[in-house]
Amino acid sequence: MESPPTFGLLSSISQVSKSSHHQSLGSIQGRVNVRGRLTGAWGPLPNHFSEPVLGAVLVVGDQHITIEESEPGAFPELHNLLETEVVLIDALPGVWRDQPRLYLDGRSSCLGFDDTDAKTALDNITRLGLLRTRANVFGHVLSIGQRSGVRVDGKPWSMVSLMLWDGAHVAEVVAFGSSISQRLLALRPGDAISMTGVELGWRSGVLQLRIDNRKTRLETPLRQ
């Protein structure tokens, strides 16, 4: 059962102490502009929340990256410029199953290479190899909850989510299936947690951190 955000905790947590290898939630790389050839359309197909979304592949030289709606209906025009050179503006970088991914929502744009706005965006292009997909963060748990269900293909799914506060910003942290550990299930509002190598994702344009049991190290250095 999900616990509501416990905002009263903020008055009892005077500050969040983090080491030099942690970064603030507010400093994590957000929207980027990228260019390439849009191809490989797919969907709607279930994402990791079992929601039907559109997807495609952006090809840049010998590199490629999956493009996906951040949630159903977030970017319905994704397939409009297939097999052409495009510039994606305000895309959200993340990772899924150890592969970099870009998410698109209502603030994102997909423009033909010859579009005037696309040419302007070329001054601020991010190379695919420089996309930030993981982070090291520290904060306190505001709330935690669990969900489960069955995918459209009949496979069961489960998820744990919590809200993390680092003293200035809040982000959602989620774990799916085998990444749901006993340490994660034992967390309670007010607990401090440190995460190294947590994956970046996005929901409704808001930062979402995803725990991968193979790559993310989770510690609870202090229990409030």
C-alpha positions in Angstrom: 0.0 0.0 0.0 1.3 3.4 -0.9 2.1 5.9 1.8 1.2 9.6 1.1 4.1 12.1 1.0 5.1 12.9 4.6 5.9 16.6 4.2 6.1 16.9 8.0 9.4 15.1 7.7 11.0 18.1 6.1 10.8 20.0 9.4 12.7 17.3 11.2 15.5 16.9 8.6 17.6 19.9 8.9 19.9 19.2 6.0 21.1 16.5 3.6 24.8 15.7 3.8 26.3 14.2 0.7 29.8 13.3 -0.3 31.7 14.8 -3.2 30.8 12.0 -5.6 27.1 12.7 -5.2 25.3 15.3 -7.4 22.2 17.3 -6.6 19.0 16.3 -8.3 18.7 19.7 -9.9 22.1 19.4 -11.7 21.3 16.2 -13.5 21.3 16.6 -17.3 17.9 17.4 -18.6 16.7 18.3 -22.1 19.1 18.0 -25.1 19.1 18.6 -28.8 20.3 15.7 -31.1 20.3 15.2 -34.8 20.2 12.1 -37.0 18.1 10.0 -39.4 14.8 8.8 -37.9 13.9 5.2 -38.9 12.7 1.9 -37.4 9.2 2.9 -36.3 7.5 0.7 -33.8 4.4 0.8 -31.6 2.3 1.4 -29.9 3.9 -1.3 -27.8 4.1 -1.7 -24.0 6.8 0.2 -22.2 8.2 -0.9 -18.8 5.0 0.4 -17.1 2.9 -1.8 -19.5 1.7 1.4 -21.3 1.3 1.5 -25.1 3.8 4.1 -26.5 5.3 4.9 -29.9 9.0 4.4 -30.6 11.6 4.7 -33.3 15.4 4.7 -33.8 17.7 7.7 -34.4 20.7 6.8 -36.5 23.9 9.0 -36.4 26.7 7.5 -38.4 27.4 4.1 -37.0 25.5 4.9 -33.7 21.9 4.5 -33.0 19.5 5.1 -30.1 15.9 4.2 -29.3 13.4 7.1 -29.2 10.3 6.6 -27.2 7.3 8.6 -25.9 7.7 9.4 -22.2 4.1 8.1 -21.7 1.1 7.3 -23.9 0.1 10.1 -26.2 3.0 12.3 -25.1 4.4 12.7 -28.7 1.9 11.3 -31.3 3.8 12.9 -34.2 6.9 10.7 -33.7 6.4 8.8 -37.0 5.7 11.8 -39.1 9.3 12.3 -40.4 10.5 8.8 -40.9 13.5 8.1 -43.1 14.6 11.7 -43.1 17.2 13.7 -41.4 15.8 15.4 -38.3 16.7 17.4 -35.3 15.1 16.4 -32.0 14.7 19.4 -29.7 14.3 19.1 -25.9 14.5 15.4 -25.8 15.1 13.7 -22.4 18.1 11.4 -22.1 17.9 8.2 -20.1 18.6 4.5 -20.2 16.7 1.2 -20.3 18.2 -2.3 -20.0 21.6 -0.8 -20.1 21.0 1.0 -23.4 20.8 4.8 -23.8 17.4 6.0 -24.7 15.7 9.4 -25.5 12.2 10.2 -24.3 9.9 12.7 -26.0 7.0 14.6 -24.5 4.9 17.7 -25.1 7.8 20.0 -24.8 9.9 18.1 -27.3 10.0 18.8 -31.1 11.0 16.7 -34.1 11.9 19.0 -37.0 13.2 18.4 -40.5 16.8 19.2 -41.0 16.0 22.2 -43.2 13.5 23.8 -40.8 14.6 27.2 -39.6 14.2 26.3 -35.9 16.2 23.1 -36.5 19.1 25.1 -37.9 19.0 27.3 -34.8 19.1 24.3 -32.6 22.2 22.9 -34.3 24.3 25.4 -32.3 23.5 23.4 -29.2 23.6 19.7 -30.4 24.7 17.0 -27.9 26.6 14.0 -29.3 25.0 10.6 -28.6 28.2 9.5 -26.9 28.0 12.3 -24.4 24.5 11.7 -23.2 24.3 11.3 -19.4 22.4 8.1 -18.5 23.4 7.4 -14.9 23.9 9.4 -11.7 25.1 9.2 -8.1 22.6 10.7 -5.7 21.9 11.0 -2.0 18.7 12.1 -0.2 15.9 11.2 2.2 12.8 9.2 1.6 9.5 11.2 1.7 7.2 8.3 0.8 7.3 4.8 -0.6 4.8 2.5 -2.3 4.3 -0.7 -4.3 2.3 -1.6 -7.4 1.9 -4.8 -9.4 -0.2 -6.1 -12.3 -0.2 -8.1 -15.5 1.1 -6.9 -18.8 -0.9 -7.1 -22.0 1.2 -10.1 -23.0 0.1 -11.9 -19.8 3.4 -11.5 -17.9 3.2 -10.2 -14.3 5.1 -7.0 -13.3 5.8 -5.4 -10.0 7.2 -2.0 -9.0 8.4 -0.1 -5.9 8.5 3.6 -6.1 9.6 6.3 -3.6 10.0 10.0 -3.5 13.6 11.2 -2.8 14.4 14.7 -1.4 18.0 16.0 -1.5 17.4 19.2 0.4 16.4 21.3 -2.6 14.7 19.0 -5.2 12.5 15.9 -5.3 12.6 13.0 -7.8 10.8 9.7 -8.1 12.9 6.5 -7.7 11.5 3.2 -9.1 12.6 -0.4 -9.2 11.0 -3.2 -11.2 10.9 -7.0 -10.7 14.3 -8.5 -9.7 15.6 -5.0 -8.9 13.3 -4.9 -5.9 15.6 -5.8 -3.0 14.8 -6.5 0.7 16.9 -3.4 1.5 14.6 -1.3 -0.7 11.5 -2.9 0.8 12.7 -2.1 4.3 13.0 1.7 3.6 10.7 4.0 5.6 9.9 7.7 5.2 12.7 9.7 6.8 15.4 7.2 5.9 18.6 8.5 4.2 19.7 6.6 1.1 22.7 6.8 -1.2 22.6 5.4 -4.8 25.5 5.0 -7.1 24.9 4.3 -10.8 21.2 4.8 -10.7 19.6 5.0 -14.2 18.0 8.2 -15.5 14.4 8.2 -16.8 11.6 10.7 -17.2 7.8 10.7 -16.5 5.7 13.7 -17.6 8.9 15.7 -18.0 9.9 15.0 -14.4 13.1 13.2 -13.4 12.7 9.6 -12.6 15.6 7.5 -11.2 15.6 3.7 -11.9 17.4 1.1 -9.8 19.1 -1.7 -11.7 20.2 -4.5 -9.4 23.2 -5.2 -11.6 24.5 -1.7 -11.8 23.0 0.4 -9.0 24.5 0.3 -5.5 22.0 1.3 -2.8 23.1 2.1 0.8 21.3 3.3 3.9 24.0 5.2 5.8 21.7 6.7 8.3 18.3 5.7 9.6 16.3 8.6 11.0 
